Amino acid sequence: MAGRLKDRVAIVVGAGSSGPGWGNGKCTAVTFAREGARVFCVDRKLAAAKETAEIIAKEGGEAVAHEADVTQAAQVKAMTEACLARWGRIDVLDNNVGIGSTGGPVELAEEDWDTVFDVNVKSFFLTLKHVLPVMEAHGRGSIINVSSIASIRVPKGISYVAYNASKGAVNSLTQAVALQYAAKGIRCNAILPGLMHTPMIDFLAEEYAKDARDHNAAYEKMIAIRNKASPTGKMGTGWDTANAALFLASDESAYVNGHLLIVDGGITLRA
Ligand SMILES: NC(=O)c1ccc[n+]([C@@H]2O[C@H](COP(=O)([O-])OP(=O)(O)OC[C@H]3O[C@@H](n4cnc5c(N)ncnc54)[C@H](O)[C@@H]3O)[C@@H](O)[C@H]2O)c1
């Protein structure tokens, strides 16, 4: 089914990954390109965006790497203008950046709360602010906001209130925009990934294991806990998120709007 995004221009924000391997945004950018989209790969780490754009180019696709910290309004404006200058349109916006910070309200520092909200929510507001008028002028567009099951469930044994609250805000933002722009040919949906095995998780597992006497055993333990938490016995991958994003980006989801698409192997079905 190649060509599901033929002639489309897609911006993937957070198109790199935070370490070696395949994050949600990297998989999404490559999947979009495999289906015919020209992909504007945006990341605050230019090297990470370039790595993704090079993978796409090697496979015969078309991609540009662009450096931007999307918490900064001027950089989001410049990102939008650069994409328009290059390809003259934006059909798909995939908002994928996100960070976490552990702690409840008492333990979490105020500045960490602000940072999580800047990256996870304000950046989405800023990309919407600049990209929506472009889509409106063309009379079409699909926006995909990467949320998390943490927006609707509180995990056992770990507290990260800022992450929970920020992803809840992403869901509300998604649905408010979906309704406001429905009559203008623009759809806005969210993906709620569950436990996915991405480089961000390897980084967290490394952090967890760094002071352990047997580093490898501690790392494997953390990975095993996450695998076991899934009813399938295995974490998902960035490709699972990417395939959901492809569906939402393509015309196959033409009548899907304001939807919160859970991609979690069934974890949220558990009591
Ligand atoms: N991995 C999981 O288990 C999981 C589960 C649920 C939701 N998610 C969500 O999926 C998304 C991506 O997660 P991932 O695991 O692939 O992470 P990742 O850290 O591997 O990739 C995110 C990319 O975004 C970039 N980025 C971060 N802040 C940025 C900013 N301000 N401006 C521009 N780029 C920025 C990073 O440099 C990185 O390349 C996040 O929104 C995360 O909350 C992940």
The ligand as an SDF file (V2000), in Angstrom:
LIG
                    3D

 44 48  0  0  0  0  0  0  0  0999 V2000
    8.5550    5.8980   24.8340 N   0  0  0  0  0  0  0  0  0  0  0  0
    7.3870    5.6830   25.4480 C   0  0  0  0  0  0  0  0  0  0  0  0
    7.1690    4.6680   26.1440 O   0  0  0  0  0  0  0  0  0  0  0  0
    6.2770    6.7030   25.2980 C   0  0  0  0  0  0  0  0  0  0  0  0
    5.0210    6.4000   25.8240 C   0  0  0  0  0  0  0  0  0  0  0  0
    3.9960    7.3150   25.7010 C   0  0  0  0  0  0  0  0  0  0  0  0
    4.2140    8.5080   25.0340 C   0  0  0  0  0  0  0  0  0  0  0  0
    5.4470    8.7990   24.5370 N   0  0  0  0  0  0  0  0  0  0  0  0
    5.6200   10.0940   23.8630 C   0  0  0  0  0  0  0  0  0  0  0  0
    6.1940    9.9060   22.5730 O   0  0  0  0  0  0  0  0  0  0  0  0
    6.9360   11.0790   22.2190 C   0  0  0  0  0  0  0  0  0  0  0  0
    8.3130   10.7080   21.7520 C   0  0  0  0  0  0  0  0  0  0  0  0
    8.8870    9.8360   22.6600 O   0  0  0  0  0  0  0  0  0  0  0  0
   10.2170    9.0140   22.3640 P   0  0  0  0  0  0  0  0  0  0  0  0
   10.2640    7.9560   23.4000 O   0  0  0  0  0  0  0  0  0  0  0  0
   10.3070    8.6390   20.9490 O   0  0  0  0  0  0  0  0  0  0  0  0
   11.2960   10.1280   22.7600 O   0  0  0  0  0  0  0  0  0  0  0  0
   12.7160   10.5740   22.2140 P   0  0  0  0  0  0  0  0  0  0  0  0
   13.2610   11.3900   23.3460 O   0  0  0  0  0  0  0  0  0  0  0  0
   13.5260    9.4050   21.7390 O   0  0  0  0  0  0  0  0  0  0  0  0
   12.4080   11.5110   20.9760 O   0  0  0  0  0  0  0  0  0  0  0  0
   11.9460   12.8150   21.1220 C   0  0  0  0  0  0  0  0  0  0  0  0
   12.7490   13.7600   20.2490 C   0  0  0  0  0  0  0  0  0  0  0  0
   12.2210   15.0730   20.4870 O   0  0  0  0  0  0  0  0  0  0  0  0
   13.2970   15.9850   20.5660 C   0  0  0  0  0  0  0  0  0  0  0  0
   12.9070   17.1440   21.3600 N   0  0  0  0  0  0  0  0  0  0  0  0
   12.6960   17.1800   22.7100 C   0  0  0  0  0  0  0  0  0  0  0  0
   12.3920   18.4440   23.0830 N   0  0  0  0  0  0  0  0  0  0  0  0
   12.4190   19.2050   21.9610 C   0  0  0  0  0  0  0  0  0  0  0  0
   12.1970   20.5850   21.7080 C   0  0  0  0  0  0  0  0  0  0  0  0
   11.9080   21.4300   22.6950 N   0  0  0  0  0  0  0  0  0  0  0  0
   12.2890   21.0310   20.4380 N   0  0  0  0  0  0  0  0  0  0  0  0
   12.5740   20.1790   19.4200 C   0  0  0  0  0  0  0  0  0  0  0  0
   12.8280   18.8680   19.6220 N   0  0  0  0  0  0  0  0  0  0  0  0
   12.7400   18.3830   20.8630 C   0  0  0  0  0  0  0  0  0  0  0  0
   14.4520   15.2090   21.1820 C   0  0  0  0  0  0  0  0  0  0  0  0
   15.6950   15.7910   20.8620 O   0  0  0  0  0  0  0  0  0  0  0  0
   14.2470   13.8080   20.5790 C   0  0  0  0  0  0  0  0  0  0  0  0
   15.0130   13.6390   19.3990 O   0  0  0  0  0  0  0  0  0  0  0  0
    6.9120   11.9840   23.4600 C   0  0  0  0  0  0  0  0  0  0  0  0
    5.8880   12.9440   23.3210 O   0  0  0  0  0  0  0  0  0  0  0  0
    6.5850   11.0260   24.5960 C   0  0  0  0  0  0  0  0  0  0  0  0
    5.9750   11.6660   25.6790 O   0  0  0  0  0  0  0  0  0  0  0  0
    6.4880    7.9250   24.6460 C   0  0  0  0  0  0  0  0  0  0  0  0
  1  2  1  0
  2  3  2  0
  2  4  1  0
  4  5  1  0
  4 44  2  0
  5  6  2  0
  6  7  1  0
  7  8  2  0
  8  9  1  0
  8 44  1  0
  9 10  1  0
  9 42  1  0
 10 11  1  0
 11 12  1  0
 11 40  1  0
 12 13  1  0
 13 14  1  0
 14 15  2  0
 14 16  1  0
 14 17  1  0
 17 18  1  0
 18 19  2  0
 18 20  1  0
 18 21  1  0
 21 22  1  0
 22 23  1  0
 23 24  1  0
 23 38  1  0
 24 25  1  0
 25 26  1  0
 25 36  1  0
 26 27  1  0
 26 35  1  0
 27 28  2  0
 28 29  1  0
 29 30  1  0
 29 35  2  0
 30 31  1  0
 30 32  2  0
 32 33  1  0
 33 34  2  0
 34 35  1  0
 36 37  1  0
 36 38  1  0
 38 39  1  0
 40 41  1  0
 40 42  1  0
 42 43  1  0
M  CHG  2   8   1  16  -1
M  END
$$$$
